[in-house]
Amino acid sequence: MPRTPTRRATIPALALSVSSIALLAGCAAPGDGAGGDGVQIVATTTQVADFAGRIVGDGAEVTGLLAPGQSAHAFDPSAAQLLALGSADALVVNGAGLEEWLDDAVAASGFDGVLVDASTGIELEATDAEHHDHDHDHDHGTDGAGEAGESDHDDHAHDDHAHDHDEEHDHSGGNPHIWTDPALAERMALNIAAGLADVPGLDAAAVDANTADYVAELDALDEWIAANVEQVPVDERLLVTNHDAYTYFLHAYDITFVGSVIPSFDDNAEPSAAEIDELVERIRETGVHAVFSEASISSKTAETIAAEAGVEVYAGDEALYGDSLGRPGTDGETYLGSQIHNTRLILQSWGVEPSELPAVLQG
């Protein structure tokens, strides 16, 4: 079973005032936000919207603020979205400082429902770029000589994910992409389930049953990824991505981060010519076989770097899902689908044929 788990942030500014939003109340088009007589839940990112949807099932309407492919780092809610937020019974956020616009959005919308922070109790890590010169204690650890150690997946029961919702946490720094590790995604799902227990009108028994089913699928996903990655010697588990968003995934499965096209976990940053040259050199020195773009980020620079380094580039339909899930009909439409997609492609780049999915993840 999975391992263990991490933190939240500050804010820029929204253009609309509370009064101007109220004047636009009649302008919201159908589908622009929460509405109707049932329980209304608004979620920020595509990942937490997917988690919340699985947990509540048909018991509530979940409206995601961010669309597939949209960046959470530079998001500006529309008037209709702020109206939806203002009337919602609950707001589910990734937390960990990802939604820097969140406080202004809540204030502008007048939201006064239940706020659920999916990052509660999760200890944030530094970016992988900051880890380059430091040793890291991996959950799927190594023995210090580069040999793969025994996986500790089965040493953690679901009870290890228990947490105190009243505990205060410092969310002031660290990498917010916590969902990339399935064990932490499970923790997020459990946080969401616990937080939504305070929302009137939800069927607690249904939420518990849905959560149990989803946790079983996340456990199976985690075990499937670990078993497949462990086919590859630790010193050959190398990865170059579009931006530094996979810290938790890499550490969970003892994968070495060689570098990212964008030298930041903010996907709006731009690499300098010197940084591009440095990454090309690292790729050549380490023997990395591929550069991975992301579905929500332009692949142009990744393609340039891969061409200069003489390696394959994974882009288009073969790009990874990172900051955002994919559009309906794509492999990344759901969190589970996105992780399976990413893992299969990474394994392919290492020359490994992934095993069949567990029954619980099929269909």
N, C-alpha and C positions, 0 to 999 in steps of 0.2 A: 504494500500500500504506500501512498505518497509520503512525502517528507514534511517539512514544516515551513513556516512563514515569517506586516510591514508598514505606513505613515501618511500628510496633506498640505495647502499653500496660500498665496496672495493673488492680487487681482489688478488688471488694467481698467478700461472704462467702456461702458455701453453708451450708444448715441441717444437712445430713447429714454425719456423721463417717464415716471409712473403715470403722470397725467396724459401724456401723448399716447401711451399704450392703451389707456382706458378709452380714448377717443377712437382708437382703431378696432375696438372690440367687435364691431359689426362687420369688419372687413376680412376676418379670418376665413379662409376657404376650407371646405370639408377636407379632412385628412391632414390639415396643417398642424393639428395638435389635439390634445385631449379634449374630450367632450362626451356628452351622453349622461345617462343616469347611474351607471355602474361605477365601481372603483376605478379611479384614473391615476395612473402612475406615469411619471415622466422620468426618463433615464438619459444621462448625458451621452456616453460613448456607445458605439455599436456593440461593444463587448458586454457592457453592463446591461444594455437593453436586452440582449440575447439571454443573459443569465436570468434577468427578472422575468422575461417571458416564459422561460422554462419553469420557473418556480411558481408563478401564479397560474399558469395554464389559462383556462377559460374564465378564471375568477376575476380578472381585471383586464382593462385595456392598457397596454404599455406603449407609450409614445417615445421614440428616440429623438433626441435633439440633433445629433450628428447623423448625416446620411452616409451610406457606404462610400468609402473612398475619401471621406472628408477628414481633415486634420483637426485634432483636438487642441493642438498647440496655438492655433490662431483662428479661433472660432468666434463668430459674432452672431448671437441669436437674432432671429427676425422678430418683428412685432407679433406675428401670429404665434411663434414659439414661446415668447414671453407671456402671452395671454394664456397659452396652454399650461405653462408652468404655474402661473398665478392661480389657476383653478384646480390644480392637481392635488390629490390626496397625499401623494408621496413623491419624493424626488430621490432617485438612486444615482449616486455619483461614483466614479472610479476612485476619486480622492488621490492621496499621495502627491498632491501638488500638480496634477495633470491639467485640471480645468482652471487655468489662471483667471478666467473670466467669470468664474462661478459666483463669487460674492456680489459682484455688480448685477449679475443676472437675477439673483434671488431678490436683491433689494429693489431692482427696477420692476420686477413682476409682482411683488407683494406676496410671494409664496409664503404660506404659514402652515404647511402640512408637515408630514414626517420626513425628515432628512435621513437617508441611509447612506453611510460612507462604506463602500465595499472594501476599503483598504484598512479598516480598523484592525489593530493588532498585528499588522504585517510590518516587519522591520525592513526598511528600504536599504538597498545597496547602492554603492557608487556606480557610475557608469563603467563599462568594460574598459574604456580608454583610461580611466583613473585606476583600474586594477592592474594595468600592464606591469607595473613595478612592484606589485605586492602579491604575496601568497594568498590563496583563497581556499577555504575549507569547503570542498564540494560535498554535496549530499550524496552523490554517487562516487565518492572519493577516490583518490589515488594513494599509492603507498609511499610517495615521496621520491620514488626512483622512476616514475613515469609508467609504472605498471598499473593496470586497472584494478581497483579494489572491489570488494564485494558490494553490491548494491544494497542500500538499506531501505528500499521501498517497503518491504514487508515488516519492518520494525515499527511502523507508524500506524496506529489504528485511527479511526475517525475521531476518537476522543481527543487525539492530539491537536485537533483543530479547534477545540473549545476555547472560548475567549470571554473576556469581561467587557461588555458593551459600555460600561460606565467608566472604563479606564481612559485617562487622557493620553493622547499620543502626540509626539512632535512630528509634524509632516512638513518640516521646513526645507528638506533637501533630499537628494537621492534620485535614483531612476524610477519614474512612475509607471513603467511598463510591466507591472507585476503579473498581469494575466498571461504572459508568455510562458510561464511555468504552470503546467496543469495542476500541480499541488496547491499553488497559490490561487489559481482560478477556483479551485474547490473551496478554499478559505473565503474567497470573495462571495461565492454563491451562498455559503453558510451565513456570512455576514448579512447578505441581502435578505435571506429567509428570516433571520432573527429580527432584522429591522422592520420588515414588513408585517411581523406579528403584531405590531402596534397600530396597524392601519385598520380602522373599523370597516366591516363589510367583507373582509376576506375570510374564506373558509380555512381555518387553521389546519384541519385534518388534511385537506387537499394540498395545502402548501407543504405540509410535512411529507406527504407521499410523493409529491413532485420533486421535492428536494432530495429525498432518499434515492429516487430513480436517477436523478441527474448526477448525484455524487458517485453512484455506482459506475456511470458512464465515464466520468472524469478519472476515477481510479483505473478503469480499464485502459483509458487513453494513456495515462501516465505509465502504466506497466508495459504497454505495447511499445511506446517510444523508447523506454529504457532498454527493453530486451533487444530492440533493433539496433540502437546506437552501440550497445555493448558488443556487437559483432565487429566493430571497428576498433583497432588499437588506439589507445588514448592519444598518442602522438600524431595520429593521422586524422583526428577529429578537428579539422580546421574550417573556419568560416569567415567570409567577408560579406557584409551586408550593406544595404543602402544607407542606413543610419543606425546609431547605437541604441537599438530598441529591444534587443534580445538578451540582455544581461541575465535575466532570471532563467530563461530557457537554457542558455549556454552553461550556466553554473549547475543547473539541475542535472545535466547529463555529461559533465566533464568535457565540454567542447571548448576549444581554444579560439578566442576571438583574435583574429589577425588584424582587423581594422574595418572601418566603415567608410563609404564614399563621402558621406556627410559626417564630419568629425564631431558629432553632438547627438544627444537624444532628442533634440528639437529638429523636426524634419523641415523647418523653414531656413535652417542655416545653409551656408554655401561653403564648399571647400576652396581653399586657395590653391594656386598652381603648385606651391611647395608641398602642400598636404597631399595633393594628387600624386606628385612624383614620389613622395615618401611611401604612399600606399602601394604604388606599382612596384617599388623596390622590395617591400615586405612580402608581397605576393610572390615575387620571383625567388626570394630567399627561402621562404617557408615551404614552397611547393604547393600552394593552394591551387585547386583545379578549377575554381569557378568564382564568379562574383554574382551575388544575388541582389537584384533590384526588388522593390516593393510595389505592390499593386496600387498603392495610393500616392506614389511619388514618381516623378518623371525618371525614366531609365537612361536618359541621354548620357549623363556623366558616368554612370555605371558601365555603360557600353563602351565608352571611350577608355576607361581604365582597364577593362577586360581586354580590349583590343591591344592596348599598349603593353600589357603584361603577357599577352599571348595565351589567355585562358578563356574558358567558356563564360558567357553571361546568361543568367536566367532572368528573363523579362517577359512582359506580356502576360499570357495565360500561365506562364511558369514563374512569375514573380511571387515572392513571399507575401503573406498577409501579416502586417505588423500593427501599425497604429489603428487600422480600421479593418472591419470585416468586409467581405465582398458583396456585390450586388446580388439580388435574387437570381438563382439559376447557376451561380458560380460555385466552385469548390468551397469558397470562403464565406458562403452565405451565413453559416453558423460558426460559433466558436469551435466546436468539435471538428467540423469540416475544415476550417482554416488550419488547425493544428495537424490534422492528418495530411492535408495538402503540403504544408511546409515540411513536415518530417519526410514524406516520400521524396520530395525534390532534393532535400539535403542528403538523404541516403543515396539517391541516384548519383549525385555529384561525387560521392565517395566510392561509387562502384558497387553499392549494396542493393540487392533486391529486397524490399520490405516484406515482412511476413504478412499473412492474412490477418485482417482485422478481427478482434474478438467479436463474438456473436452479438454482444450488447451494443456494439458500434455499427453493426451492419443494418442496412435497410433504413 
